[in-house]
Amino acid sequence: MAEDKKKQEIHATKDGWIVGGKKYPKEQPPPEVVQELAKAIQGLLKKDLH
């Protein structure tokens, strides 16, 4: 689980995603991207609702 704590750079491009130097198609983002986006959205929702 220690690897989960290490931050990887996530870049969104017009063609897909680049996470830690590896390319992914935009239709299939890696789980790290999905988790980061979910956290960001939850944070925004909490700010807006309170």
C-alpha positions in Angstrom: 0.0 0.0 0.0 3.0 2.3 0.3 3.0 2.7 -3.4 -0.5 4.2 -3.3 0.7 7.1 -1.2 3.3 8.1 -3.8 2.0 10.8 -6.1 2.3 10.2 -9.8 2.1 13.0 -12.3 -1.2 12.8 -14.2 -1.4 14.7 -17.5 -4.6 14.9 -19.5 -4.0 15.3 -23.3 -6.4 15.5 -26.2 -5.6 11.9 -27.1 -5.7 10.4 -23.6 -3.8 10.3 -20.3 -0.2 10.1 -19.3 0.4 8.7 -15.8 3.9 8.2 -14.6 5.2 8.3 -18.1 2.8 5.7 -19.4 0.2 6.5 -22.0 -3.4 5.4 -21.8 -6.3 5.9 -24.3 -8.8 8.6 -23.3 -11.6 6.0 -23.3 -9.8 4.0 -20.6 -8.2 6.2 -18.0 -6.1 4.3 -15.4 -7.6 3.9 -11.9 -5.3 6.6 -10.5 -6.9 9.2 -12.7 -10.5 8.0 -11.9 -9.7 8.3 -8.1 -8.1 11.7 -8.4 -11.0 13.1 -10.4 -13.5 11.6 -7.9 -11.7 13.2 -5.0 -11.7 16.6 -6.8 -15.4 16.4 -7.6 -16.3 15.4 -4.1 -14.2 18.3 -2.7 -16.1 20.7 -5.0 -19.4 19.3 -4.1 -18.7 19.7 -0.4 -17.7 23.3 -0.9 -20.8 24.1 -2.8 -23.2 22.3 -0.5 -22.0 23.9 2.8 
